[in-house]
């Protein structure tokens, strides 16, 4: 009875938590989006031959790579400026107008890359078609940033859920009336255009005035000045995508179409896992900015430690789930031709052990105006990733090299962040070492036990024990709530 009572208090505490309330719509929406997008991706993997499916993946990867730079990394800059600005009307118009210009410019770059990298006509057509989404994405992402700054993420999540549902319906049509991947790409562009119109009409919190936006003049000198002042955000925004998406292109050049498909399946599953920390971070970041701007260092540090704990546990939960069940679930979802994928997906999921906390620590660095340091860490991690990847693939033609190179880059990125946060007094060397030691011991013990205990039983018992520990220790939401209130009282 005591455990049940504690469990009820724990759940109640979670729903009263400000962070959970701000993120709840995003979490629920992303769960539904994940279901629809996963089913859509599974349908494509099953209905199209591997060679055609691989071409679609390559085109999509290049489009996403270009899209990562097209916003010029100014989303976090805009959120930070919006929260601290008194005259937001001009700021919104300037930001949106710039994103339109950047979108058109980078679509042209996308077309040029299609002809520079690939000789095959079919791949080029797909790249040019899917790349047109860059223009729509820039405007949509600008409105998404506006909603984050206004704590109006609910509108964003509803519209994106509608979009993913429409994609799923499109996939279902393939069972009734098969059509080419080119036709599919055109339909997806139409869906994205509809999404853009929904954002403009109902998803912009009435803050976007189209007439004012069209009349608003922005000069080259203004754009140049803003980009120069915030160029670090461009690198930060792009490098994280490059880490994943350039791998698709390298694999397409150095390995087989089957490897391209295998990597994309692993990445798609990883993307599902990273949704939760990414969604929560959309609420965490503005809250960090508010606490820091109000010079509440005690509450800032407590909030950071609380979120760090939850992200840490999420990383462990995700990895243990994949380790236990990937071999059973992937063949069911994608077919027996991808039965060997479980090994590669498990390798890729080593990165989830450090990804959520690395994301949090990146938000900390940007909040305290150290985005240039974060940028340097991103560049350093990228160099390590591709040095290991290219050298390794030269000698060993295996996806294992790609997966381990990504993990190594994130691991070093995380350590670099730790060094700065320790130096600035936001954490301690002991806390940083505890994170790595506890992670290593937990995962090693889990792997050893998995050899002697049934995977279903082991996973269930492990997380019942962890939950019980949280309930009886000073780690639950009630504890953190009292700690933060005590700091406010001081």
C-alpha positions as CSV (number, residue, x, y, z in Angstrom):
1,X,0.0,0.0,0.0
2,X,2.9,2.3,0.8
3,X,4.4,1.8,-2.6
4,X,1.0,2.5,-4.3
5,X,0.6,5.7,-2.2
6,X,4.1,6.8,-3.2
7,X,3.5,6.0,-6.8
8,X,0.3,8.1,-6.8
9,X,2.2,11.0,-5.2
10,X,4.9,10.7,-7.7
11,X,2.5,10.8,-10.7
12,X,0.6,13.7,-9.1
13,X,3.9,15.5,-8.6
14,X,4.8,15.0,-12.2
15,X,1.6,16.5,-13.5
16,X,1.9,19.5,-11.2
17,X,5.4,20.0,-12.4
18,X,5.7,23.2,-14.5
19,X,8.1,21.6,-17.0
20,X,5.8,18.6,-17.5
21,X,2.7,20.9,-18.0
22,X,4.6,23.0,-20.5
23,X,5.8,19.9,-22.4
24,X,2.7,17.6,-22.0
25,X,1.1,18.7,-25.3
26,X,4.3,18.2,-27.1
27,X,4.8,14.7,-25.6
28,X,1.3,13.6,-26.4
29,X,1.5,15.1,-29.9
30,X,4.9,13.6,-30.6
31,X,3.7,10.2,-29.5
32,X,0.9,10.3,-32.1
33,X,3.3,11.8,-34.7
34,X,5.8,9.0,-34.0
35,X,3.1,6.4,-34.6
36,X,2.0,7.9,-37.9
37,X,5.5,8.6,-39.2
38,X,6.8,5.2,-38.1
39,X,4.0,3.5,-39.9
40,X,4.5,5.6,-43.0
41,X,8.2,4.8,-43.0
42,X,7.5,1.1,-42.5
43,X,5.0,1.1,-45.4
44,X,7.7,2.7,-47.7
45,X,10.3,0.2,-46.7
46,X,7.9,-2.7,-47.5
47,X,6.2,-1.3,-50.6
48,X,9.3,-0.1,-52.6
49,X,12.3,-2.1,-53.6
50,X,15.4,-1.5,-51.5
51,X,17.3,0.3,-54.4
52,X,14.4,2.8,-54.9
53,X,13.9,3.2,-51.2
54,X,17.6,4.0,-50.8
55,X,17.4,6.7,-53.5
56,X,14.5,8.3,-51.6
57,X,16.5,8.2,-48.4
58,X,19.5,9.8,-50.0
59,X,17.3,12.6,-51.5
60,X,15.7,13.1,-48.1
61,X,19.0,13.2,-46.3
62,X,20.5,15.8,-48.6
63,X,17.3,18.0,-48.3
64,X,17.5,17.7,-44.5
65,X,21.2,18.5,-44.6
66,X,20.6,21.7,-46.6
67,X,17.6,22.5,-44.4
68,X,19.8,22.4,-41.3
69,X,21.7,25.4,-42.6
70,X,18.9,27.2,-44.3
71,X,17.6,28.8,-41.1
72,X,21.1,30.0,-40.4
73,X,20.8,28.7,-36.9
74,X,18.9,31.8,-35.8
75,X,16.0,30.0,-34.0
76,X,17.6,30.0,-30.6
77,X,18.8,33.5,-31.1
78,X,15.2,34.6,-31.9
79,X,13.8,32.9,-28.8
80,X,16.4,34.5,-26.5
81,X,15.9,37.9,-28.1
82,X,12.1,37.6,-28.0
83,X,12.0,36.8,-24.3
84,X,14.2,39.9,-23.5
85,X,12.7,42.3,-26.1
86,X,10.0,44.9,-25.5
87,X,9.2,45.6,-29.2
88,X,8.5,42.2,-30.7
89,X,6.5,43.2,-33.8
90,X,9.6,44.4,-35.7
91,X,11.7,41.4,-34.4
92,X,9.1,38.9,-35.7
93,X,8.8,40.6,-39.2
94,X,12.6,40.7,-39.5
95,X,13.0,37.1,-38.5
96,X,10.3,35.8,-40.8
97,X,11.5,37.8,-43.8
98,X,15.0,36.6,-43.4
99,X,13.9,33.0,-43.2
100,X,12.0,33.4,-46.5
101,X,15.1,34.8,-48.2
102,X,17.3,32.1,-46.7
103,X,14.9,29.3,-47.8
104,X,14.9,30.4,-51.4
105,X,18.7,30.8,-51.4
106,X,19.3,27.3,-49.9
107,X,16.9,25.6,-52.3
108,X,19.1,26.8,-55.1
109,X,22.1,25.3,-53.2
110,X,20.1,22.1,-52.9
111,X,19.7,21.9,-56.7
112,X,23.3,22.6,-57.3
113,X,24.4,19.8,-54.9
114,X,22.0,17.4,-56.7
115,X,24.0,17.8,-59.9
116,X,27.4,18.1,-58.2
117,X,27.2,14.9,-56.1
118,X,25.0,12.5,-58.1
119,X,25.1,11.5,-61.8
120,X,22.0,9.3,-61.6
121,X,18.9,11.1,-63.1
122,X,16.3,9.5,-60.8
123,X,18.2,10.5,-57.7
124,X,18.6,14.1,-58.9
125,X,14.8,14.4,-59.6
126,X,14.0,13.3,-56.1
127,X,16.6,15.7,-54.6
128,X,15.1,18.6,-56.5
129,X,11.5,17.7,-55.6
130,X,12.1,17.1,-51.9
131,X,14.5,20.0,-51.6
132,X,11.6,22.5,-52.4
133,X,10.5,21.8,-48.8
134,X,13.4,23.9,-47.6
135,X,11.5,27.1,-48.4
136,X,8.4,25.9,-46.6
137,X,10.4,24.5,-43.6
138,X,12.1,27.9,-43.0
139,X,8.8,29.7,-42.6
140,X,7.3,26.9,-40.5
141,X,10.4,26.7,-38.3
142,X,10.2,30.5,-37.8
143,X,6.6,30.3,-36.5
144,X,7.5,27.2,-34.4
145,X,10.3,29.3,-32.7
146,X,7.7,32.1,-32.1
147,X,5.4,29.6,-30.4
148,X,8.2,28.4,-28.2
149,X,9.0,31.9,-27.1
150,X,5.4,32.6,-26.4
151,X,4.9,29.1,-24.7
152,X,2.3,28.3,-27.3
153,X,3.8,25.0,-28.5
154,X,0.3,23.5,-28.3
155,X,-0.6,25.0,-31.7
156,X,2.6,23.7,-33.3
157,X,2.0,20.2,-32.1
158,X,-1.6,20.0,-33.2
159,X,-0.7,21.1,-36.8
160,X,2.3,18.8,-37.0
161,X,0.1,15.9,-35.8
162,X,-2.4,16.6,-38.7
163,X,0.5,16.7,-41.1
164,X,1.9,13.3,-40.0
165,X,-1.6,11.8,-40.2
166,X,-1.9,12.9,-43.8
167,X,1.4,11.3,-44.6
168,X,0.3,8.1,-43.0
169,X,-2.9,8.2,-45.1
170,X,-0.8,8.7,-48.2
171,X,1.2,5.6,-47.3
172,X,-2.0,3.6,-46.8
173,X,-3.1,4.5,-50.3
174,X,-0.1,2.5,-51.6
175,X,-1.9,-0.7,-50.5
176,X,-4.8,0.2,-52.8
177,X,-3.2,2.1,-55.6
178,X,0.6,1.8,-55.9
179,X,2.4,4.8,-57.4
180,X,6.0,5.8,-58.0
181,X,8.2,7.4,-55.4
182,X,8.3,10.5,-57.6
183,X,4.5,10.8,-57.3
184,X,4.8,10.2,-53.5
185,X,7.3,13.0,-53.3
186,X,5.0,15.4,-55.1
187,X,2.1,14.5,-52.7
188,X,4.4,15.1,-49.7
189,X,5.3,18.5,-51.0
190,X,1.5,19.3,-51.2
191,X,1.0,18.2,-47.6
192,X,3.9,20.4,-46.5
193,X,2.4,23.4,-48.3
194,X,-0.9,22.7,-46.5
195,X,1.0,22.6,-43.2
196,X,2.5,26.0,-44.0
197,X,-0.9,27.5,-44.6
198,X,-2.2,26.1,-41.3
199,X,0.8,27.7,-39.5
200,X,0.2,31.0,-41.1
201,X,-3.6,31.1,-40.5
202,X,-4.1,29.4,-37.1
203,X,-0.7,28.5,-35.7
204,X,1.1,31.8,-35.4
205,X,-0.7,33.0,-32.3
206,X,-2.0,36.0,-34.4
207,X,1.5,37.5,-34.2
208,X,2.2,37.2,-37.9
209,X,0.6,39.9,-40.1
210,X,1.1,39.0,-43.7
211,X,0.4,42.5,-45.0
212,X,3.0,44.0,-42.6
213,X,5.4,41.2,-43.5
214,X,5.2,41.9,-47.2
215,X,5.7,45.6,-46.7
216,X,8.5,45.1,-44.1
217,X,11.8,46.0,-45.7
218,X,15.0,44.3,-44.7
219,X,18.3,45.2,-46.3
220,X,21.3,43.1,-47.1
221,X,23.4,45.1,-44.5
222,X,20.9,44.1,-41.8
223,X,21.1,40.4,-42.8
224,X,24.9,40.5,-43.0
225,X,25.2,42.2,-39.6
226,X,22.8,39.7,-37.9
227,X,24.5,36.7,-39.4
228,X,28.0,37.9,-38.5
229,X,26.9,38.6,-34.9
230,X,25.2,35.2,-34.6
231,X,27.3,33.0,-36.9
232,X,27.9,30.6,-34.0
233,X,24.2,29.6,-34.1
234,X,24.6,28.7,-37.8
235,X,27.3,26.2,-37.0
236,X,25.4,24.8,-33.9
237,X,22.2,24.4,-35.9
238,X,23.9,22.7,-38.8
239,X,26.5,20.5,-37.2
240,X,24.0,18.3,-35.2
241,X,22.2,17.4,-38.5
242,X,25.5,16.9,-40.4
243,X,26.6,14.4,-37.8
244,X,23.7,12.2,-38.9
245,X,22.8,13.1,-42.4
246,X,26.2,13.3,-44.1
247,X,26.6,9.7,-43.0
248,X,23.8,8.8,-45.4
249,X,25.8,10.3,-48.3
250,X,29.1,8.7,-47.2
251,X,27.4,5.3,-46.9
252,X,25.8,5.7,-50.3
253,X,29.3,6.3,-51.8
254,X,31.3,3.7,-49.8
255,X,28.8,1.0,-49.0
256,X,25.7,-0.6,-50.6
257,X,22.1,0.4,-51.0
258,X,21.2,-2.2,-48.4
259,X,23.5,-0.4,-46.0
260,X,21.8,2.9,-46.8
261,X,18.4,1.4,-45.9
262,X,19.8,-0.3,-42.8
263,X,21.3,3.0,-41.5
264,X,18.1,4.9,-42.2
265,X,16.0,2.3,-40.3
266,X,18.4,2.5,-37.3
267,X,18.3,6.3,-37.4
268,X,14.6,6.4,-37.7
269,X,14.2,4.4,-34.6
270,X,16.8,6.6,-32.8
271,X,14.8,9.6,-33.9
272,X,11.8,8.2,-32.2
273,X,13.8,7.9,-29.0
274,X,15.2,11.4,-29.2
275,X,11.8,13.0,-29.6
276,X,11.0,13.2,-25.9
277,X,14.2,15.0,-24.8
278,X,14.0,17.3,-27.8
279,X,10.3,18.2,-27.1
280,X,11.0,18.7,-23.4
281,X,13.9,21.0,-24.3
282,X,11.6,23.3,-26.1
283,X,10.2,24.1,-22.7
284,X,13.5,23.8,-20.8
285,X,15.4,26.3,-22.9
286,X,13.1,29.4,-22.3
287,X,12.8,28.4,-18.6
288,X,16.5,28.4,-18.3
289,X,16.7,31.8,-20.0
290,X,14.1,33.2,-17.6
291,X,15.9,31.9,-14.5
292,X,19.3,33.1,-15.8
293,X,18.0,36.6,-16.7
294,X,16.4,36.9,-13.3
295,X,19.8,36.2,-11.8
296,X,18.4,33.2,-9.8
297,X,21.5,31.1,-9.9
298,X,20.4,28.8,-7.0
299,X,17.1,28.0,-8.8
300,X,18.9,27.8,-12.1
301,X,21.3,25.1,-10.8
302,X,18.5,23.1,-9.1
303,X,16.5,23.2,-12.3
304,X,19.5,22.0,-14.3
305,X,20.2,19.1,-11.9
306,X,16.6,18.0,-11.9
307,X,16.3,17.9,-15.7
308,X,19.7,16.3,-15.9
309,X,18.6,13.4,-13.7
310,X,15.4,12.8,-15.8
311,X,17.4,13.0,-19.1
312,X,20.0,10.6,-17.6
313,X,17.3,8.1,-16.7
314,X,15.6,8.4,-20.1
315,X,18.9,7.6,-21.9
316,X,19.3,4.4,-19.8
317,X,15.6,3.4,-20.4
318,X,15.9,3.9,-24.1
319,X,19.1,1.9,-24.5
320,X,17.9,-1.0,-22.3
321,X,14.6,-1.2,-24.3
322,X,16.4,-1.4,-27.6
323,X,19.0,-3.9,-26.3
324,X,16.3,-6.2,-25.1
325,X,13.7,-5.9,-27.9
326,X,15.2,-4.7,-31.1
327,X,15.9,-8.2,-32.4
328,X,12.2,-9.1,-31.9
329,X,10.5,-5.9,-33.1
330,X,12.5,-4.8,-36.1
331,X,11.9,-7.9,-38.3
332,X,8.2,-7.7,-37.4
333,X,8.0,-4.0,-38.4
334,X,10.3,-3.9,-41.5
335,X,10.4,-7.5,-42.7
336,X,12.8,-10.4,-42.5
337,X,15.1,-8.8,-45.0
338,X,16.2,-6.3,-42.3
339,X,16.6,-8.9,-39.6
340,X,20.3,-8.1,-39.1
341,X,19.4,-4.5,-38.4
342,X,18.9,-5.1,-34.7
343,X,22.7,-5.2,-34.2
344,X,23.3,-1.9,-35.9
345,X,20.4,-0.2,-34.1
346,X,21.7,-1.3,-30.7
347,X,25.1,0.1,-31.7
348,X,23.6,3.4,-32.7
349,X,21.7,3.6,-29.4
350,X,24.9,3.9,-27.5
351,X,24.6,7.6,-28.4
352,X,21.2,7.9,-26.6
353,X,23.2,7.5,-23.3
354,X,24.8,10.9,-23.8
355,X,22.5,12.7,-26.3
356,X,19.8,13.9,-23.9
357,X,22.2,15.4,-21.3
358,X,24.4,16.8,-24.1
359,X,21.3,18.6,-25.5
360,X,20.6,20.0,-22.0
361,X,24.2,21.2,-21.5
362,X,24.2,22.8,-24.9
363,X,21.1,24.8,-23.8
364,X,22.9,25.8,-20.7
365,X,25.9,27.1,-22.7
366,X,23.7,29.1,-25.0
367,X,21.7,30.5,-22.1
368,X,24.8,31.8,-20.5
369,X,25.9,33.3,-23.8
370,X,28.7,30.8,-24.5
371,X,27.3,29.7,-27.9
372,X,30.6,30.2,-29.5
373,X,32.2,27.6,-27.2
374,X,29.3,25.3,-28.0
375,X,29.9,25.9,-31.7
376,X,33.6,25.0,-31.3
377,X,32.7,21.8,-29.4
378,X,30.2,20.9,-32.2
379,X,32.9,21.4,-34.9
380,X,35.4,19.4,-32.9
381,X,32.9,16.5,-32.5
382,X,32.1,16.6,-36.2
383,X,35.8,16.3,-37.2
384,X,36.2,13.4,-34.9
385,X,33.1,11.7,-36.2
386,X,34.1,11.9,-39.8
387,X,37.8,11.2,-39.3
388,X,36.9,7.9,-37.6
389,X,34.1,7.2,-40.1
390,X,36.2,7.7,-43.3
391,X,39.4,6.1,-42.0
392,X,37.4,3.2,-40.5
393,X,35.3,2.6,-43.7
394,X,38.5,2.6,-45.7
395,X,39.6,-0.6,-43.9
396,X,36.4,-2.1,-42.7
397,X,33.3,-1.9,-44.9
398,X,30.7,-2.0,-42.2
399,X,27.9,0.2,-40.7
400,X,29.4,-0.6,-37.2
401,X,32.2,1.9,-38.0
402,X,29.6,4.7,-38.7
403,X,27.6,4.0,-35.5
404,X,30.7,3.9,-33.3
405,X,32.1,7.1,-34.8
406,X,28.9,9.0,-34.1
407,X,28.9,7.7,-30.5
408,X,32.6,8.7,-30.1
409,X,31.9,12.2,-31.3
410,X,28.9,12.8,-28.9
411,X,30.9,11.3,-26.0
412,X,33.8,13.8,-26.6
413,X,31.3,16.6,-27.1
414,X,29.7,15.8,-23.7
415,X,33.1,15.8,-22.0
416,X,33.9,19.2,-23.5
417,X,30.7,20.6,-22.2
418,X,31.3,19.1,-18.7
419,X,34.7,20.9,-18.6
420,X,33.2,24.3,-19.1
421,X,30.2,23.7,-16.8
422,X,32.6,22.6,-14.0
423,X,34.8,25.6,-14.6
424,X,31.8,27.9,-14.4
425,X,30.5,26.4,-11.2
426,X,27.2,24.9,-12.7
427,X,28.3,21.3,-11.8
428,X,31.2,19.5,-10.1
429,X,33.8,17.1,-11.2
430,X,32.3,14.5,-8.9
431,X,28.8,14.9,-10.5
432,X,30.3,14.6,-14.0
433,X,32.3,11.4,-13.1
434,X,29.2,9.9,-11.3
435,X,27.3,10.3,-14.6
436,X,29.8,8.3,-16.6
437,X,30.5,5.7,-14.0
438,X,26.9,5.1,-13.2
439,X,26.0,4.8,-16.9
440,X,28.9,2.4,-17.6
441,X,28.1,0.2,-14.5
442,X,24.3,0.2,-15.2
443,X,24.7,-0.8,-18.9
444,X,27.5,-3.4,-18.3
445,X,25.4,-5.0,-15.5
446,X,22.3,-5.1,-17.7
447,X,24.2,-6.7,-20.6
448,X,25.7,-9.4,-18.3
449,X,22.3,-10.1,-16.7
450,X,20.6,-10.3,-20.1
451,X,22.7,-13.5,-20.8
452,X,21.0,-15.3,-17.9
453,X,17.6,-13.6,-17.4
454,X,14.7,-13.4,-19.9
455,X,14.7,-10.0,-21.6
456,X,11.1,-9.2,-20.8
457,X,11.6,-10.1,-17.1
458,X,14.9,-8.3,-16.9
459,X,13.6,-5.0,-18.5
460,X,10.5,-5.0,-16.3
461,X,12.4,-5.8,-13.0
462,X,15.1,-3.3,-13.7
463,X,12.7,-0.4,-14.2
464,X,10.5,-1.4,-11.3
465,X,13.6,-1.2,-9.1
466,X,14.6,2.1,-10.5
467,X,11.1,3.6,-10.0
468,X,11.0,2.2,-6.4
469,X,14.4,3.8,-5.7
470,X,13.1,7.2,-7.0
471,X,10.0,6.9,-4.8
472,X,11.9,6.2,-1.6
473,X,14.9,8.5,-2.2
474,X,15.3,12.2,-2.5
475,X,15.1,12.3,-6.3
476,X,11.4,12.6,-7.0
477,X,9.4,15.7,-8.1
478,X,8.2,16.5,-4.6
479,X,11.8,16.7,-3.4
480,X,12.8,19.0,-6.2
481,X,9.7,21.2,-5.6
482,X,10.6,21.7,-2.0
483,X,14.2,22.4,-2.8
484,X,13.3,25.1,-5.3
485,X,10.7,26.7,-3.0
486,X,13.4,26.8,-0.2
487,X,15.7,28.6,-2.6
488,X,13.0,31.1,-3.5
489,X,12.4,31.7,0.2
490,X,16.0,32.6,0.8
